[in-house]
Amino acid sequence: MEALLSRFRNLTVLVVAVVAQLLYLAYQVKTNGDERLIRVWAVTAVTPLAGIVEAIRHNTIGFLEDYFILLDVREQNRKLKAANDRLQMENIYFRNQLATAEHARALVQFQSQTPSRTIAARVIGNSTVASAKAVFIDRGSTSGVENGMAVVTPEGIVGKVVAVYPLVAQVLLVTDATFKVGVESQKGHVHGVLDCGSGKCVVEQVQNEDRVDPGEWFYTSGEDRIFPKGFPVGKVISSQPGQGMRDLKLTLSASPGAAEEVLVVVQGVHQAIPTKPPPTEEEVDVHQLPPPPKETGRDAAADAKPQTEADKVLAKYDSIGKEQGHVFGGLGSGIPNFNVKKPASPAEKPDGAAGAGKPAAAPTAPVKPVTNGAPAILGARPGSNPQALPTPKPAVNEPVLPLGAPRRKTPPSTATSTAPQP
């Protein structure tokens, strides 16, 4: 190495000098971005090496770190999934509790409104016989349930009790093939028999001449001696003439197979068929207050205040007319004085009936007396005494002016003068 350096000493010194000069120039020269050229060279030279080192680290040490991190994420996902499942189960449980509470409230409200005496029961199971559509309820003979009693819900009929045990009872649903219900239409009071054995509920024994429109409601008629009269059954979805009898298809207002809480009619009371269809859930839940009562007496007078300037002027004129006994628009009513500041009391009216210690008010305008049966002056107040009113003295040689023309007053000193006023 020393021999090589000694042999190429001049060349080595030249290369070192050139490199030092370039580095010095790069330190002094700056780019357009105000960065030294030597810094740009250093970053450009180090960047590829840094990328290679980072790739090696990511593929070795980074892979191991990501593996252990993924183990923690997997555990967190398992915990979150368990918490999510628990929250979903709680949500379903609380929804069921809320639905049960709402249905129980509807049952209590229906019990308070219907005249029939009922007891609430819960459906606890279905019948084991495949051909029969029946359910079991948690009320039996100890609760007063007897065979043949009707089972209903606030929406409509459900079935009847066919077997009674001490703590439970079996209920045959209206959708069973052997169950028939006597029904009656709402508008025309057409009687028929409900049959849901074929899977679709139809009303049988209705003549083609009887008019039943789609959308009309049917109610229990009470003729089957099971359901009291007046319970809703369902609404007509199609009504067409058939062979001998009318073809009426009905949709039940209640869902007998999906009922969870029911009412057993212990003592039924027949009701009249309502004239209006049963209210919907939206109509039942809407609560409206009655309209406020009308204000009377002092409060009503205090509230009836004029709101605009025109109302205030009208109220002022009305009060003046009432105080002076004037009827606006009335024939023979006098002209009221709108310049009074204080309404005149009855004792101060110019009819001579002044009160004690109060002088009578002067008349607002002179009125000529009625003599020799002449008609009264238009605008004169009825009931006034013309003799009691002062009569103006006629002016001598006074020129005749048109009706409504202004007149100039005569001074007191010249009131008796015979010369006309200029």
C-alpha positions as a Python dict, from the first residue, in 0.01 Angstrom:
ca = {
    (1, 'M'): (0, 0, 0),
    (2, 'E'): (284, 237, 87),
    (3, 'A'): (458, 148, -240),
    (4, 'L'): (139, 223, -430),
    (5, 'L'): (100, 559, -255),
    (6, 'S'): (464, 649, -309),
    (7, 'R'): (437, 554, -675),
    (8, 'F'): (119, 754, -741),
    (9, 'R'): (182, 1029, -486),
    (10, 'N'): (131, 1316, -724),
    (11, 'L'): (-189, 1170, -866),
    (12, 'T'): (-319, 1100, -517),
    (13, 'V'): (-249, 1454, -402),
    (14, 'L'): (-420, 1588, -715),
    (15, 'V'): (-730, 1378, -656),
    (16, 'V'): (-747, 1481, -290),
    (17, 'A'): (-713, 1845, -383),
    (18, 'V'): (-981, 1823, -649),
    (19, 'V'): (-1222, 1646, -413),
    (20, 'A'): (-1158, 1900, -138),
    (21, 'Q'): (-1212, 2184, -382),
    (22, 'L'): (-1542, 2031, -497),
    (23, 'L'): (-1658, 1984, -139),
    (24, 'Y'): (-1567, 2341, -57),
    (25, 'L'): (-1752, 2468, -361),
    (26, 'A'): (-2056, 2250, -276),
    (27, 'Y'): (-2052, 2398, 73),
    (28, 'Q'): (-2055, 2749, -65),
    (29, 'V'): (-2299, 2704, -354),
    (30, 'K'): (-2677, 2693, -281),
    (31, 'T'): (-2962, 2567, -494),
    (32, 'N'): (-3278, 2756, -591),
    (33, 'G'): (-3447, 2621, -280),
    (34, 'D'): (-3180, 2787, -58),
    (35, 'E'): (-3024, 2449, 25),
    (36, 'R'): (-2648, 2390, 19),
    (37, 'L'): (-2534, 2166, -261),
    (38, 'I'): (-2333, 1944, -29),
    (39, 'R'): (-2647, 1868, 172),
    (40, 'V'): (-2833, 1772, -142),
    (41, 'W'): (-2551, 1538, -243),
    (42, 'A'): (-2538, 1380, 101),
    (43, 'V'): (-2913, 1316, 112),
    (44, 'T'): (-2912, 1176, -241),
    (45, 'A'): (-2627, 941, -156),
    (46, 'V'): (-2772, 822, 177),
    (47, 'T'): (-3137, 772, 64),
    (48, 'P'): (-3088, 445, -128),
    (49, 'L'): (-2886, 301, 157),
    (50, 'A'): (-3155, 399, 410),
    (51, 'G'): (-3424, 233, 194),
    (52, 'I'): (-3225, -89, 183),
    (53, 'V'): (-3175, -89, 561),
    (54, 'E'): (-3549, -20, 624),
    (55, 'A'): (-3654, -302, 390),
    (56, 'I'): (-3428, -545, 575),
    (57, 'R'): (-3565, -431, 913),
    (58, 'H'): (-3930, -456, 801),
    (59, 'N'): (-3887, -805, 662),
    (60, 'T'): (-3714, -939, 973),
    (61, 'I'): (-3782, -751, 1297),
    (62, 'G'): (-4107, -588, 1171),
    (63, 'F'): (-4255, -924, 1076),
    (64, 'L'): (-4200, -1053, 1429),
    (65, 'E'): (-4354, -738, 1582),
    (66, 'D'): (-4661, -759, 1357),
    (67, 'Y'): (-4711, -1123, 1447),
    (68, 'F'): (-4721, -1055, 1819),
    (69, 'I'): (-4947, -751, 1764),
    (70, 'L'): (-5191, -962, 1561),
    (71, 'L'): (-5213, -1201, 1852),
    (72, 'D'): (-5339, -915, 2071),
    (73, 'V'): (-5583, -797, 1802),
    (74, 'R'): (-5728, -1145, 1777),
    (75, 'E'): (-5792, -1147, 2150),
    (76, 'Q'): (-5953, -804, 2134),
    (77, 'N'): (-6177, -915, 1848),
    (78, 'R'): (-6290, -1214, 2050),
    (79, 'K'): (-6380, -993, 2348),
    (80, 'L'): (-6562, -741, 2127),
    (81, 'K'): (-6760, -1017, 1959),
    (82, 'A'): (-6866, -1157, 2296),
    (83, 'A'): (-6972, -808, 2416),
    (84, 'N'): (-7163, -749, 2092),
    (85, 'D'): (-7351, -1079, 2129),
    (86, 'R'): (-7439, -996, 2488),
    (87, 'L'): (-7570, -651, 2392),
    (88, 'Q'): (-7780, -800, 2113),
    (89, 'M'): (-7937, -1050, 2353),
    (90, 'E'): (-8011, -772, 2602),
    (91, 'N'): (-8163, -560, 2326),
    (92, 'I'): (-8391, -845, 2220),
    (93, 'Y'): (-8487, -910, 2582),
    (94, 'F'): (-8573, -548, 2654),
    (95, 'R'): (-8771, -522, 2330),
    (96, 'N'): (-8974, -823, 2432),
    (97, 'Q'): (-9029, -675, 2775),
    (98, 'L'): (-9142, -347, 2622),
    (99, 'A'): (-9380, -523, 2383),
    (100, 'T'): (-9518, -729, 2672),
    (101, 'A'): (-9571, -417, 2882),
    (102, 'E'): (-9746, -238, 2595),
    (103, 'H'): (-9970, -538, 2532),
    (104, 'A'): (-10049, -568, 2902),
    (105, 'R'): (-10142, -199, 2910),
    (106, 'A'): (-10372, -254, 2612),
    (107, 'L'): (-10533, -550, 2789),
    (108, 'V'): (-10593, -346, 3104),
    (109, 'Q'): (-10742, -59, 2903),
    (110, 'F'): (-10965, -300, 2710),
    (111, 'Q'): (-11081, -462, 3034),
    (112, 'S'): (-11181, -124, 3174),
    (113, 'Q'): (-11376, -32, 2860),
    (114, 'T'): (-11564, -353, 2779),
    (115, 'P'): (-11877, -428, 2985),
    (116, 'S'): (-11796, -802, 2985),
    (117, 'R'): (-11604, -940, 3282),
    (118, 'T'): (-11275, -1092, 3173),
    (119, 'I'): (-10956, -1234, 3325),
    (120, 'A'): (-10610, -1206, 3170),
    (121, 'A'): (-10412, -1517, 3077),
    (122, 'R'): (-10082, -1600, 2907),
    (123, 'V'): (-10027, -1855, 2632),
    (124, 'I'): (-9779, -2114, 2763),
    (125, 'G'): (-9780, -2384, 2493),
    (126, 'N'): (-9930, -2532, 2178),
    (127, 'S'): (-10135, -2846, 2134),
    (128, 'T'): (-9954, -3172, 2056),
    (129, 'V'): (-10224, -3277, 1808),
    (130, 'A'): (-10112, -3185, 1457),
    (131, 'S'): (-10464, -3172, 1312),
    (132, 'A'): (-10600, -2939, 1582),
    (133, 'K'): (-10507, -2572, 1621),
    (134, 'A'): (-10514, -2516, 1994),
    (135, 'V'): (-10305, -2354, 2264),
    (136, 'F'): (-10274, -2379, 2642),
    (137, 'I'): (-10315, -2081, 2878),
    (138, 'D'): (-10203, -2047, 3239),
    (139, 'R'): (-10555, -2011, 3380),
    (140, 'G'): (-10771, -2301, 3491),
    (141, 'S'): (-11065, -2396, 3707),
    (142, 'T'): (-10905, -2238, 4014),
    (143, 'S'): (-10927, -1899, 3836),
    (144, 'G'): (-11291, -1942, 3738),
    (145, 'V'): (-11235, -2063, 3380),
    (146, 'E'): (-11500, -2301, 3249),
    (147, 'N'): (-11545, -2506, 2936),
    (148, 'G'): (-11699, -2312, 2644),
    (149, 'M'): (-11583, -1965, 2749),
    (150, 'A'): (-11472, -1724, 2477),
    (151, 'V'): (-11111, -1608, 2448),
    (152, 'V'): (-11045, -1267, 2292),
    (153, 'T'): (-10783, -992, 2260),
    (154, 'P'): (-10833, -615, 2218),
    (155, 'E'): (-10782, -664, 1843),
    (156, 'G'): (-11042, -939, 1797),
    (157, 'I'): (-11150, -1296, 1875),
    (158, 'V'): (-10906, -1583, 1941),
    (159, 'G'): (-11104, -1898, 2022),
    (160, 'K'): (-11293, -2083, 2294),
    (161, 'V'): (-11202, -2300, 2592),
    (162, 'V'): (-11245, -2673, 2513),
    (163, 'A'): (-11072, -2832, 2814),
    (164, 'V'): (-11022, -2707, 3168),
    (165, 'Y'): (-10767, -2825, 3424),
    (166, 'P'): (-10690, -2691, 3769),
    (167, 'L'): (-10407, -2462, 3659),
    (168, 'V'): (-10427, -2457, 3279),
    (169, 'A'): (-10691, -2462, 3005),
    (170, 'Q'): (-10692, -2562, 2642),
    (171, 'V'): (-10819, -2309, 2386),
    (172, 'L'): (-10937, -2406, 2036),
    (173, 'L'): (-10847, -2130, 1790),
    (174, 'V'): (-11088, -1983, 1538),
    (175, 'T'): (-10855, -2101, 1260),
    (176, 'D'): (-10936, -2465, 1341),
    (177, 'A'): (-11140, -2653, 1077),
    (178, 'T'): (-11412, -2751, 1327),
    (179, 'F'): (-11469, -2403, 1467),
    (180, 'K'): (-11753, -2177, 1343),
    (181, 'V'): (-11840, -1825, 1457),
    (182, 'G'): (-12160, -1628, 1398),
    (183, 'V'): (-12082, -1284, 1254),
    (184, 'E'): (-12275, -973, 1151),
    (185, 'S'): (-12176, -695, 910),
    (186, 'Q'): (-12140, -340, 1028),
    (187, 'K'): (-12342, -143, 771),
    (188, 'G'): (-12615, -372, 642),
    (189, 'H'): (-12627, -601, 949),
    (190, 'V'): (-12593, -907, 725),
    (191, 'H'): (-12563, -1229, 927),
    (192, 'G'): (-12327, -1511, 834),
    (193, 'V'): (-12094, -1781, 966),
    (194, 'L'): (-11715, -1743, 981),
    (195, 'D'): (-11512, -2044, 864),
    (196, 'C'): (-11131, -2042, 860),
    (197, 'G'): (-11079, -2418, 818),
    (198, 'S'): (-10956, -2400, 457),
    (199, 'G'): (-10667, -2169, 542),
    (200, 'K'): (-10857, -1858, 431),
    (201, 'C'): (-11133, -1707, 638),
    (202, 'V'): (-11466, -1683, 453),
    (203, 'V'): (-11816, -1579, 558),
    (204, 'E'): (-12072, -1840, 461),
    (205, 'Q'): (-12453, -1840, 434),
    (206, 'V'): (-12475, -1489, 288),
    (207, 'Q'): (-12724, -1440, 2),
    (208, 'N'): (-12615, -1283, -325),
    (209, 'E'): (-12884, -1018, -282),
    (210, 'D'): (-12723, -895, 40),
    (211, 'R'): (-12488, -605, -15),
    (212, 'V'): (-12149, -631, 151),
    (213, 'D'): (-11874, -401, 23),
    (214, 'P'): (-11499, -462, 47),
    (215, 'G'): (-11353, -289, 348),
    (216, 'E'): (-11664, -342, 560),
    (217, 'W'): (-11614, -481, 908),
    (218, 'F'): (-11774, -789, 1060),
    (219, 'Y'): (-11847, -830, 1430),
    (220, 'T'): (-11964, -1121, 1642),
    (221, 'S'): (-12341, -1160, 1628),
    (222, 'G'): (-12378, -1360, 1953),
    (223, 'E'): (-12583, -1627, 1776),
    (224, 'D'): (-12321, -1898, 1842),
    (225, 'R'): (-12375, -1855, 2219),
    (226, 'I'): (-11995, -1837, 2267),
    (227, 'F'): (-11881, -1484, 2188),
    (228, 'P'): (-12080, -1185, 2310),
    (229, 'K'): (-12218, -962, 2040),
    (230, 'G'): (-12007, -667, 1931),
    (231, 'F'): (-11649, -802, 1933),
    (232, 'P'): (-11451, -721, 1614),
    (233, 'V'): (-11380, -1016, 1385),
    (234, 'G'): (-11222, -884, 1066),
    (235, 'K'): (-11250, -679, 748),
    (236, 'V'): (-11382, -787, 410),
    (237, 'I'): (-11112, -809, 140),
    (238, 'S'): (-11331, -937, -145),
    (239, 'S'): (-11706, -966, -204),
    (240, 'Q'): (-11833, -1137, -520),
    (241, 'P'): (-12157, -1314, -614),
    (242, 'G'): (-12122, -1694, -611),
    (243, 'Q'): (-12328, -2000, -691),
    (244, 'G'): (-12624, -1963, -462),
    (245, 'M'): (-12432, -1785, -186),
    (246, 'R'): (-12208, -1482, -187),
    (247, 'D'): (-11832, -1536, -186),
    (248, 'L'): (-11695, -1326, 101),
    (249, 'K'): (-11332, -1343, 203),
    (250, 'L'): (-11227, -1197, 534),
    (251, 'T'): (-10901, -1104, 700),
    (252, 'L'): (-10900, -1142, 1078),
    (253, 'S'): (-10831, -834, 1287),
    (254, 'A'): (-10638, -1045, 1541),
    (255, 'S'): (-10369, -1311, 1501),
    (256, 'P'): (-10493, -1608, 1703),
    (257, 'G'): (-10181, -1818, 1651),
    (258, 'A'): (-9942, -1536, 1748),
    (259, 'A'): (-10126, -1414, 2059),
    (260, 'E'): (-9921, -1421, 2380),
    (261, 'E'): (-10162, -1254, 2626),
    (262, 'V'): (-10537, -1312, 2597),
    (263, 'L'): (-10858, -1241, 2786),
    (264, 'V'): (-11103, -1509, 2893),
    (265, 'V'): (-11463, -1382, 2894),
    (266, 'V'): (-11599, -1505, 3226),
    (267, 'Q'): (-11928, -1316, 3202),
    (268, 'G'): (-12020, -1185, 2860),
    (269, 'V'): (-12236, -882, 2790),
    (270, 'H'): (-12382, -823, 2444),
    (271, 'Q'): (-12305, -487, 2284),
    (272, 'A'): (-12448, -301, 1988),
    (273, 'I'): (-12261, -316, 1658),
    (274, 'P'): (-12058, 6, 1642),
    (275, 'T'): (-12122, 244, 1355),
    (276, 'K'): (-11752, 319, 1306),
    (277, 'P'): (-11469, 69, 1243),
    (278, 'P'): (-11230, -7, 1529),
    (279, 'P'): (-10964, 262, 1576),
    (280, 'T'): (-10612, 192, 1458),
    (281, 'E'): (-10308, 195, 1684),
    (282, 'E'): (-10214, 547, 1568),
    (283, 'E'): (-10561, 675, 1655),
    (284, 'V'): (-10560, 504, 1994),
    (285, 'D'): (-10218, 637, 2096),
    (286, 'V'): (-10297, 996, 2000),
    (287, 'H'): (-10392, 1198, 2308),
    (288, 'Q'): (-10556, 1533, 2256),
    (289, 'L'): (-10668, 1785, 2514),
    (290, 'P'): (-11016, 1941, 2496),
    (291, 'P'): (-11038, 2299, 2362),
    (292, 'P'): (-10986, 2571, 2623),
    (293, 'P'): (-11307, 2721, 2771),
    (294, 'K'): (-11419, 3062, 2657),
    (295, 'E'): (-11330, 3350, 2887),
    (296, 'T'): (-11629, 3511, 3059),
    (297, 'G'): (-11678, 3807, 3290),
    (298, 'R'): (-11393, 4034, 3387),
    (299, 'D'): (-11117, 3822, 3230),
    (300, 'A'): (-11292, 3823, 2892),
    (301, 'A'): (-11333, 4202, 2904),
    (302, 'A'): (-10966, 4240, 2997),
    (303, 'D'): (-10854, 4023, 2707),
    (304, 'A'): (-11079, 4199, 2452),
    (305, 'K'): (-10849, 4501, 2407),
    (306, 'P'): (-10812, 4691, 2079),
    (307, 'Q'): (-10503, 4591, 1894),
    (308, 'T'): (-10476, 4864, 1625),
    (309, 'E'): (-10540, 5237, 1608),
    (310, 'A'): (-10860, 5177, 1410),
    (311, 'D'): (-10984, 4944, 1682),
    (312, 'K'): (-10909, 5206, 1946),
    (313, 'V'): (-11101, 5475, 1755),
    (314, 'L'): (-11395, 5239, 1702),
    (315, 'A'): (-11399, 5151, 2074),
    (316, 'K'): (-11392, 5522, 2162),
    (317, 'Y'): (-11686, 5598, 1932),
    (318, 'D'): (-11883, 5306, 2074),
    (319, 'S'): (-11831, 5427, 2430),
    (320, 'I'): (-11935, 5781, 2336),
    (321, 'G'): (-12246, 5652, 2163),
    (322, 'K'): (-12342, 5442, 2464),
    (323, 'E'): (-12290, 5729, 2707),
    (324, 'Q'): (-12498, 5972, 2497),
    (325, 'G'): (-12767, 5720, 2406),
    (326, 'H'): (-12685, 5733, 2035),
    (327, 'V'): (-12756, 5446, 1798),
    (328, 'F'): (-12527, 5461, 1496),
    (329, 'G'): (-12732, 5420, 1179),
    (330, 'G'): (-13065, 5442, 1364),
    (331, 'L'): (-13348, 5657, 1223),
    (332, 'G'): (-13417, 5959, 1442),
    (333, 'S'): (-13100, 5919, 1650),
    (334, 'G'): (-12924, 6241, 1739),
    (335, 'I'): (-12570, 6339, 1642),
    (336, 'P'): (-12329, 6250, 1923),
    (337, 'N'): (-12067, 6492, 2044),
    (338, 'F'): (-11725, 6337, 1973),
    (339, 'N'): (-11536, 6627, 2136),
    (340, 'V'): (-11621, 6540, 2494),
    (341, 'K'): (-11322, 6456, 2707),
    (342, 'K'): (-11512, 6274, 2978),
    (343, 'P'): (-11823, 6064, 2914),
    (344, 'A'): (-12130, 6230, 3053),
    (345, 'S'): (-12308, 6052, 3336),
    (346, 'P'): (-12687, 5993, 3326),
    (347, 'A'): (-12734, 6276, 3574),
    (348, 'E'): (-12562, 6524, 3339),
    (349, 'K'): (-12775, 6448, 3028),
    (350, 'P'): (-12972, 6744, 2888),
    (351, 'D'): (-13311, 6600, 2980),
    (352, 'G'): (-13357, 6803, 3294),
    (353, 'A'): (-13290, 6505, 3526),
    (354, 'A'): (-12966, 6639, 3671),
    (355, 'G'): (-12839, 6493, 3997),
    (356, 'A'): (-12805, 6678, 4319),
    (357, 'G'): (-12514, 6922, 4315),
    (358, 'K'): (-12436, 6851, 3946),
    (359, 'P'): (-12539, 7103, 3678),
    (360, 'A'): (-12710, 6977, 3367),
    (361, 'A'): (-12494, 6976, 3054),
    (362, 'A'): (-12570, 7224, 2781),
    (363, 'P'): (-12712, 7086, 2456),
    (364, 'T'): (-12458, 7019, 2187),
    (365, 'A'): (-12673, 7164, 1906),
    (366, 'P'): (-12994, 7369, 1905),
    (367, 'V'): (-13302, 7184, 1786),
    (368, 'K'): (-13611, 7356, 1652),
    (369, 'P'): (-13934, 7272, 1835),
    (370, 'V'): (-14202, 7074, 1664),
    (371, 'T'): (-14521, 7280, 1622),
    (372, 'N'): (-14854, 7230, 1453),
    (373, 'G'): (-14787, 6862, 1388),
    (374, 'A'): (-14478, 6931, 1174),
    (375, 'P'): (-14243, 6635, 1135),
    (376, 'A'): (-13938, 6610, 1356),
    (377, 'I'): (-13606, 6730, 1226),
    (378, 'L'): (-13394, 6450, 1076),
    (379, 'G'): (-13132, 6352, 1329),
    (380, 'A'): (-13327, 6468, 1636),
    (381, 'R'): (-13291, 6245, 1941),
    (382, 'P'): (-13611, 6054, 2016),
    (383, 'G'): (-13775, 6119, 2351),
    (384, 'S'): (-13624, 6467, 2395),
    (385, 'N'): (-13835, 6761, 2508),
    (386, 'P'): (-13821, 7029, 2238),
    (387, 'Q'): (-13969, 7296, 2471),
    (388, 'A'): (-13682, 7256, 2714),
    (389, 'L'): (-13419, 7331, 2451),
    (390, 'P'): (-13320, 7693, 2380),
    (391, 'T'): (-13441, 7834, 2049),
    (392, 'P'): (-13191, 8039, 1855),
    (393, 'K'): (-13296, 8391, 1758),
    (394, 'P'): (-13338, 8432, 1385),
    (395, 'A'): (-13110, 8686, 1225),
    (396, 'V'): (-13281, 8980, 1059),
    (397, 'N'): (-13217, 9023, 688),
    (398, 'E'): (-12965, 8738, 696),
    (399, 'P'): (-12877, 8612, 346),
    (400, 'V'): (-12984, 8263, 257),
    (401, 'L'): (-12688, 8031, 222),
    (402, 'P'): (-12677, 7683, 66),
    (403, 'L'): (-12736, 7382, 290),
    (404, 'G'): (-12417, 7289, 469),
    (405, 'A'): (-12236, 7619, 398),
    (406, 'P'): (-12043, 7760, 697),
    (407, 'R'): (-12195, 8055, 873),
    (408, 'R'): (-12006, 8331, 1046),
    (409, 'K'): (-12101, 8404, 1403),
    (410, 'T'): (-12243, 8746, 1487),
    (411, 'P'): (-12072, 8941, 1767),
    (412, 'P'): (-12286, 8998, 2077),
    (413, 'S'): (-12288, 9374, 2028),
    (414, 'T'): (-12432, 9353, 1682),
    (415, 'A'): (-12664, 9054, 1728),
    (416, 'T'): (-12973, 9282, 1698),
    (417, 'S'): (-12847, 9485, 1408),
    (418, 'T'): (-13058, 9483, 1095),
    (419, 'A'): (-12764, 9512, 859),
    (420, 'P'): (-12632, 9186, 717),
    (421, 'Q'): (-12287, 9070, 815),
    (422, 'P'): (-12018, 9131, 554),
}
